[in-house]
């Protein structure tokens, strides 16, 4: 079964009976619950990682994860991608180019459940804190475009509306138009899915920017910078290591992007402002 076929059959929510306390009275009701499933990544027959994720957009997830982890450099290096649905979750069987497979074996990493810290299974500090190359894009973005994109993103978070249990990430054109948005129970997964979708659609990622509904952790900065995207706008706050990595990667990092306001933590030269 191909991933594209499977995506049409999967749902990110399930109905769940629940008892609600309202005005001191228990009431029977039904909630929509976000699905959380195990997704195993297998490259050329070698198990590499197991992630807890939402089950939709798995093809985007496969491409984005492989790219973010440095396993592939472009989409054409994935030759095939198959899904096996099992009792415990899903296995993504991904066939990659031989040169990519050699890099994968050199990593000697087994990751597990990285929806939280992102460090499980890492064997050294050098593996944990990878410094991306400096971003080459010379794009500059306006404050209104960034604010408009973050506002528009909220209106497209269907999974959050249904469950209250998901994050979202979006890749946006320079004018603030959202081109790709993905939701997931994990903030890292949502960003990987966006990057994967951009790869599959041959979008020019360095010509746009990314918005995320979560905090901007070091790994969110790594993934954005590795894709050559010059600006990351987080609706929540940022971490110190995220700032340090963004500074070295020449990535403009924004936090608390809400309404017309945001905080600029580094590389404000990637912004342009019109004066009245």
C-alpha positions as a Markdown table, in Angstrom:
| # | Residue | x | y | z |
|---|---|---|---|---|
| 1 | Unk | 0.0 | 0.0 | 0.0 |
| 2 | Unk | 1.4 | 3.4 | -0.9 |
| 3 | Unk | 1.5 | 6.3 | 1.5 |
| 4 | Unk | -0.7 | 8.4 | -0.7 |
| 5 | Unk | -3.4 | 5.7 | -0.6 |
| 6 | Unk | -3.1 | 5.2 | 3.1 |
| 7 | Unk | -3.4 | 8.9 | 3.8 |
| 8 | Unk | -6.8 | 8.9 | 2.2 |
| 9 | Unk | -7.9 | 6.2 | 4.7 |
| 10 | Unk | -6.4 | 7.6 | 8.0 |
| 11 | Unk | -7.9 | 10.2 | 10.3 |
| 12 | Unk | -6.2 | 12.3 | 12.9 |
| 13 | Unk | -9.2 | 12.1 | 15.3 |
| 14 | Unk | -11.4 | 9.5 | 16.9 |
| 15 | Unk | -14.6 | 9.9 | 18.8 |
| 16 | Unk | -14.4 | 9.2 | 22.5 |
| 17 | Unk | -17.2 | 9.2 | 25.2 |
| 18 | Unk | -16.4 | 11.5 | 28.1 |
| 19 | Unk | -18.0 | 12.8 | 31.3 |
| 20 | Unk | -17.9 | 16.5 | 31.7 |
| 21 | Unk | -18.4 | 18.5 | 34.8 |
| 22 | Unk | -20.6 | 21.6 | 34.1 |
| 23 | Unk | -22.0 | 23.8 | 36.9 |
| 24 | Unk | -21.4 | 21.0 | 39.4 |
| 25 | Unk | -23.2 | 18.4 | 37.3 |
| 26 | Unk | -21.7 | 15.5 | 35.4 |
| 27 | Unk | -22.9 | 15.2 | 31.9 |
| 28 | Unk | -22.3 | 12.5 | 29.2 |
| 29 | Unk | -20.7 | 13.8 | 26.0 |
| 30 | Unk | -18.5 | 12.9 | 23.1 |
| 31 | Unk | -15.1 | 14.4 | 22.4 |
| 32 | Unk | -12.9 | 14.3 | 19.3 |
| 33 | Unk | -9.5 | 13.0 | 20.4 |
| 34 | Unk | -6.3 | 13.5 | 18.5 |
| 35 | Unk | -4.8 | 10.3 | 17.3 |
| 36 | Unk | -1.3 | 9.5 | 18.5 |
| 37 | Unk | 0.4 | 6.6 | 16.7 |
| 38 | Unk | 3.9 | 5.2 | 16.4 |
| 39 | Unk | 5.6 | 5.8 | 13.0 |
| 40 | Unk | 8.7 | 3.7 | 12.4 |
| 41 | Unk | 11.2 | 5.0 | 9.7 |
| 42 | Unk | 13.0 | 2.2 | 7.9 |
| 43 | Unk | 15.6 | 3.2 | 5.3 |
| 44 | Unk | 16.7 | 0.5 | 2.8 |
| 45 | Unk | 15.7 | -2.2 | 5.4 |
| 46 | Unk | 17.5 | -0.5 | 8.3 |
| 47 | Unk | 15.4 | 0.7 | 11.2 |
| 48 | Unk | 16.3 | 4.3 | 12.1 |
| 49 | Unk | 13.7 | 6.0 | 14.2 |
| 50 | Unk | 10.3 | 5.6 | 15.8 |
| 51 | Unk | 8.3 | 8.8 | 16.2 |
| 52 | Unk | 4.9 | 9.4 | 17.9 |
| 53 | Unk | 2.8 | 11.4 | 15.4 |
| 54 | Unk | -0.5 | 12.1 | 13.9 |
| 55 | Unk | -1.2 | 9.6 | 11.1 |
| 56 | Unk | -2.0 | 12.0 | 8.2 |
| 57 | Unk | 0.4 | 13.4 | 5.7 |
| 58 | Unk | 2.8 | 10.5 | 6.2 |
| 59 | Unk | 4.4 | 11.0 | 2.8 |
| 60 | Unk | 5.3 | 14.6 | 3.6 |
| 61 | Unk | 6.6 | 13.3 | 7.0 |
| 62 | Unk | 8.8 | 10.8 | 5.3 |
| 63 | Unk | 10.4 | 13.3 | 3.0 |
| 64 | Unk | 10.7 | 16.1 | 5.6 |
| 65 | Unk | 12.2 | 13.8 | 8.3 |
| 66 | Unk | 14.7 | 12.4 | 5.9 |
| 67 | Unk | 15.7 | 15.8 | 4.8 |
| 68 | Unk | 15.8 | 17.4 | 8.3 |
| 69 | Unk | 18.0 | 14.5 | 9.5 |
| 70 | Unk | 20.5 | 15.0 | 6.7 |
| 71 | Unk | 19.7 | 11.6 | 5.2 |
| 72 | Unk | 18.7 | 13.1 | 1.8 |
| 73 | Unk | 19.7 | 16.3 | 0.1 |
| 74 | Unk | 16.8 | 16.5 | -2.4 |
| 75 | Unk | 13.5 | 14.8 | -3.0 |
| 76 | Unk | 14.8 | 12.7 | -6.0 |
| 77 | Unk | 17.0 | 10.7 | -3.6 |
| 78 | Unk | 13.9 | 9.0 | -2.3 |
| 79 | Unk | 13.1 | 6.3 | -4.8 |
| 80 | Unk | 10.1 | 4.7 | -3.2 |
| 81 | Unk | 8.1 | 5.0 | 0.0 |
| 82 | Unk | 5.7 | 2.3 | 1.3 |
| 83 | Unk | 3.6 | 2.1 | 4.4 |
| 84 | Unk | 2.7 | -1.0 | 6.4 |
| 85 | Unk | -0.1 | -0.6 | 8.9 |
| 86 | Unk | 0.5 | -2.8 | 11.9 |
| 87 | Unk | -1.2 | -3.3 | 15.3 |
| 88 | Unk | 1.2 | -0.9 | 17.0 |
| 89 | Unk | 1.2 | 1.8 | 14.3 |
| 90 | Unk | 2.8 | 2.4 | 11.0 |
| 91 | Unk | 6.1 | 1.5 | 9.3 |
| 92 | Unk | 7.5 | 3.7 | 6.6 |
| 93 | Unk | 9.7 | 1.6 | 4.3 |
| 94 | Unk | 11.8 | 4.2 | 2.4 |
| 95 | Unk | 14.2 | 3.4 | -0.4 |
| 96 | Unk | 16.9 | 5.9 | -0.8 |
| 97 | Unk | 20.0 | 6.4 | -3.0 |
| 98 | Unk | 23.1 | 4.5 | -2.1 |
| 99 | Unk | 25.1 | 7.6 | -1.2 |
| 100 | Unk | 22.3 | 8.6 | 1.2 |
| 101 | Unk | 22.3 | 5.2 | 2.8 |
| 102 | Unk | 26.0 | 5.4 | 3.4 |
| 103 | Unk | 25.5 | 8.7 | 5.3 |
| 104 | Unk | 22.7 | 7.1 | 7.3 |
| 105 | Unk | 24.9 | 4.2 | 8.4 |
| 106 | Unk | 27.6 | 6.6 | 9.4 |
| 107 | Unk | 25.3 | 8.4 | 11.8 |
| 108 | Unk | 24.8 | 5.2 | 13.9 |
| 109 | Unk | 21.8 | 6.7 | 15.6 |
| 110 | Unk | 18.6 | 5.2 | 16.9 |
| 111 | Unk | 16.1 | 7.9 | 17.9 |
| 112 | Unk | 12.9 | 7.3 | 19.9 |
| 113 | Unk | 9.8 | 9.4 | 20.4 |
| 114 | Unk | 11.2 | 12.9 | 19.8 |
| 115 | Unk | 8.0 | 14.9 | 20.4 |
| 116 | Unk | 9.6 | 16.4 | 23.5 |
| 117 | Unk | 13.3 | 16.9 | 24.0 |
| 118 | Unk | 14.6 | 15.7 | 20.6 |
| 119 | Unk | 17.7 | 14.1 | 22.2 |
| 120 | Unk | 16.7 | 10.5 | 22.8 |
| 121 | Unk | 19.2 | 8.1 | 21.4 |
| 122 | Unk | 21.8 | 10.7 | 20.6 |
| 123 | Unk | 25.3 | 9.4 | 21.5 |
| 124 | Unk | 27.3 | 12.7 | 21.8 |
| 125 | Unk | 27.0 | 16.4 | 22.2 |
| 126 | Unk | 28.3 | 16.9 | 18.7 |
| 127 | Unk | 25.3 | 14.8 | 17.4 |
| 128 | Unk | 22.8 | 16.7 | 19.5 |
| 129 | Unk | 23.9 | 20.3 | 18.7 |
| 130 | Unk | 24.5 | 20.3 | 14.9 |
| 131 | Unk | 25.2 | 23.8 | 13.5 |
| 132 | Unk | 23.5 | 24.4 | 10.2 |
| 133 | Unk | 25.4 | 26.2 | 7.4 |
| 134 | Unk | 24.8 | 29.9 | 7.0 |
| 135 | Unk | 21.6 | 30.6 | 5.0 |
| 136 | Unk | 22.4 | 32.0 | 1.6 |
| 137 | Unk | 19.0 | 33.6 | 0.9 |
| 138 | Unk | 18.9 | 37.4 | 0.7 |
| 139 | Unk | 15.2 | 37.7 | 1.1 |
| 140 | Unk | 13.6 | 40.3 | 3.4 |
| 141 | Unk | 10.1 | 40.2 | 4.8 |
| 142 | Unk | 7.7 | 42.9 | 5.9 |
| 143 | Unk | 6.1 | 42.9 | 9.4 |
| 144 | Unk | 2.6 | 43.0 | 8.0 |
| 145 | Unk | 3.2 | 39.9 | 5.9 |
| 146 | Unk | 4.5 | 37.9 | 8.9 |
| 147 | Unk | 1.6 | 39.0 | 11.1 |
| 148 | Unk | -0.9 | 38.2 | 8.4 |
| 149 | Unk | 0.5 | 34.7 | 7.9 |
| 150 | Unk | 0.5 | 33.9 | 11.6 |
| 151 | Unk | -3.1 | 35.1 | 11.9 |
| 152 | Unk | -4.3 | 33.2 | 8.8 |
| 153 | Unk | -2.6 | 30.0 | 10.1 |
| 154 | Unk | -4.9 | 29.9 | 13.1 |
| 155 | Unk | -8.0 | 29.8 | 10.9 |
| 156 | Unk | -6.7 | 26.7 | 9.1 |
| 157 | Unk | -6.0 | 24.6 | 12.1 |
| 158 | Unk | -8.8 | 22.1 | 11.7 |
| 159 | Unk | -7.2 | 19.5 | 14.0 |
| 160 | Unk | -6.8 | 22.0 | 16.8 |
| 161 | Unk | -10.4 | 23.1 | 16.4 |
| 162 | Unk | -11.6 | 19.5 | 16.7 |
| 163 | Unk | -9.3 | 18.3 | 19.5 |
| 164 | Unk | -7.3 | 21.2 | 21.1 |
| 165 | Unk | -4.3 | 18.9 | 21.0 |
| 166 | Unk | -2.1 | 19.8 | 18.0 |
| 167 | Unk | 0.6 | 22.1 | 16.7 |
| 168 | Unk | 0.8 | 23.6 | 13.3 |
| 169 | Unk | 3.6 | 24.8 | 11.0 |
| 170 | Unk | 3.2 | 26.7 | 7.7 |
| 171 | Unk | 5.6 | 27.8 | 4.9 |
| 172 | Unk | 4.5 | 31.1 | 3.5 |
| 173 | Unk | 5.3 | 33.2 | 0.5 |
| 174 | Unk | 7.1 | 36.6 | 1.0 |
| 175 | Unk | 3.7 | 38.4 | 0.9 |
| 176 | Unk | 2.4 | 36.3 | 3.8 |
| 177 | Unk | 0.3 | 34.0 | 1.7 |
| 178 | Unk | 0.3 | 30.5 | 3.2 |
| 179 | Unk | 1.4 | 27.9 | 0.7 |
| 180 | Unk | 1.6 | 24.8 | 2.9 |
| 181 | Unk | 0.2 | 24.1 | 6.4 |
| 182 | Unk | 0.4 | 20.9 | 8.3 |
| 183 | Unk | -0.8 | 19.9 | 11.8 |
| 184 | Unk | 0.5 | 17.2 | 14.1 |
| 185 | Unk | 0.5 | 16.3 | 17.8 |
| 186 | Unk | 4.3 | 17.1 | 17.7 |
| 187 | Unk | 5.7 | 20.5 | 16.8 |
| 188 | Unk | 8.8 | 18.9 | 15.2 |
| 189 | Unk | 6.6 | 16.6 | 13.2 |
| 190 | Unk | 4.4 | 19.4 | 11.9 |
| 191 | Unk | 7.5 | 21.3 | 10.7 |
| 192 | Unk | 9.0 | 18.1 | 9.1 |
| 193 | Unk | 5.7 | 17.6 | 7.3 |
| 194 | Unk | 5.8 | 21.2 | 5.9 |
| 195 | Unk | 9.3 | 20.8 | 4.7 |
| 196 | Unk | 8.5 | 17.5 | 3.1 |
| 197 | Unk | 5.5 | 18.9 | 1.3 |
| 198 | Unk | 7.6 | 21.8 | 0.0 |
| 199 | Unk | 10.2 | 19.3 | -1.3 |
| 200 | Unk | 7.5 | 17.2 | -3.0 |
| 201 | Unk | 5.9 | 20.3 | -4.6 |
| 202 | Unk | 9.3 | 21.8 | -5.6 |
| 203 | Unk | 8.7 | 25.0 | -3.7 |
| 204 | Unk | 11.6 | 27.4 | -3.4 |
| 205 | Unk | 11.9 | 27.3 | 0.4 |
| 206 | Unk | 14.6 | 30.0 | 0.7 |
| 207 | Unk | 12.2 | 32.5 | -0.9 |
| 208 | Unk | 9.7 | 32.3 | 2.0 |
| 209 | Unk | 9.4 | 32.0 | 5.7 |
| 210 | Unk | 8.0 | 29.6 | 8.3 |
| 211 | Unk | 5.4 | 30.2 | 11.1 |
| 212 | Unk | 5.0 | 27.7 | 14.0 |
| 213 | Unk | 2.4 | 27.6 | 16.8 |
| 214 | Unk | 4.9 | 26.3 | 19.3 |
| 215 | Unk | 7.9 | 27.7 | 21.0 |
| 216 | Unk | 11.1 | 28.0 | 18.9 |
| 217 | Unk | 13.4 | 25.4 | 20.3 |
| 218 | Unk | 16.9 | 24.7 | 19.0 |
| 219 | Unk | 15.7 | 21.8 | 16.8 |
| 220 | Unk | 13.0 | 24.0 | 15.2 |
| 221 | Unk | 15.7 | 26.4 | 14.3 |
| 222 | Unk | 17.9 | 23.6 | 13.0 |
| 223 | Unk | 15.2 | 22.2 | 10.7 |
| 224 | Unk | 14.3 | 25.7 | 9.3 |
| 225 | Unk | 18.0 | 26.6 | 8.7 |
| 226 | Unk | 18.8 | 23.3 | 7.1 |
| 227 | Unk | 16.1 | 23.9 | 4.6 |
| 228 | Unk | 17.7 | 27.3 | 3.8 |
| 229 | Unk | 14.6 | 29.2 | 5.1 |
| 230 | Unk | 15.7 | 32.6 | 6.3 |
| 231 | Unk | 13.0 | 33.4 | 8.9 |
| 232 | Unk | 11.2 | 31.5 | 11.6 |
| 233 | Unk | 8.3 | 33.1 | 13.4 |
| 234 | Unk | 7.1 | 31.4 | 16.5 |
| 235 | Unk | 3.8 | 32.3 | 18.2 |
| 236 | Unk | 5.3 | 31.3 | 21.6 |
| 237 | Unk | 8.7 | 32.0 | 23.0 |
| 238 | Unk | 12.2 | 31.0 | 22.1 |
| 239 | Unk | 15.1 | 29.2 | 23.9 |
| 240 | Unk | 18.6 | 30.4 | 24.4 |
| 241 | Unk | 20.1 | 27.7 | 22.3 |
| 242 | Unk | 17.6 | 28.5 | 19.5 |
| 243 | Unk | 18.9 | 32.1 | 19.5 |
| 244 | Unk | 22.5 | 31.0 | 19.4 |
| 245 | Unk | 22.0 | 28.6 | 16.5 |
| 246 | Unk | 19.9 | 31.1 | 14.6 |
| 247 | Unk | 22.5 | 33.8 | 15.1 |
| 248 | Unk | 25.3 | 31.6 | 13.6 |
| 249 | Unk | 23.0 | 30.4 | 10.8 |
| 250 | Unk | 22.0 | 34.0 | 9.9 |
| 251 | Unk | 18.4 | 33.1 | 10.4 |
| 252 | Unk | 16.0 | 35.8 | 11.6 |
| 253 | Unk | 14.2 | 34.4 | 14.7 |
| 254 | Unk | 10.9 | 35.9 | 15.9 |
| 255 | Unk | 9.0 | 35.0 | 19.0 |
| 256 | Unk | 5.6 | 36.0 | 20.5 |
| 257 | Unk | 4.3 | 36.7 | 17.0 |
| 258 | Unk | 0.8 | 37.7 | 17.9 |
| 259 | Unk | -1.4 | 40.2 | 16.0 |
| 260 | Unk | 0.8 | 43.0 | 14.8 |
| 261 | Unk | 3.5 | 42.4 | 17.4 |
| 262 | Unk | 6.6 | 40.2 | 17.7 |
| 263 | Unk | 10.0 | 40.1 | 19.3 |
| 264 | Unk | 13.1 | 40.0 | 17.1 |
| 265 | Unk | 15.9 | 37.9 | 18.6 |
| 266 | Unk | 18.5 | 38.0 | 15.8 |
| 267 | Unk | 19.2 | 39.2 | 12.3 |
| 268 | Unk | 16.7 | 42.0 | 12.0 |
| 269 | Unk | 18.3 | 42.9 | 8.7 |
| 270 | Unk | 16.0 | 40.3 | 7.2 |
| 271 | Unk | 13.0 | 42.5 | 8.0 |
| 272 | Unk | 12.0 | 45.7 | 6.2 |
| 273 | Unk | 9.7 | 48.3 | 7.5 |
| 274 | Unk | 7.9 | 51.0 | 5.7 |
| 275 | Unk | 7.9 | 54.4 | 7.3 |
| 276 | Unk | 4.8 | 56.6 | 7.1 |
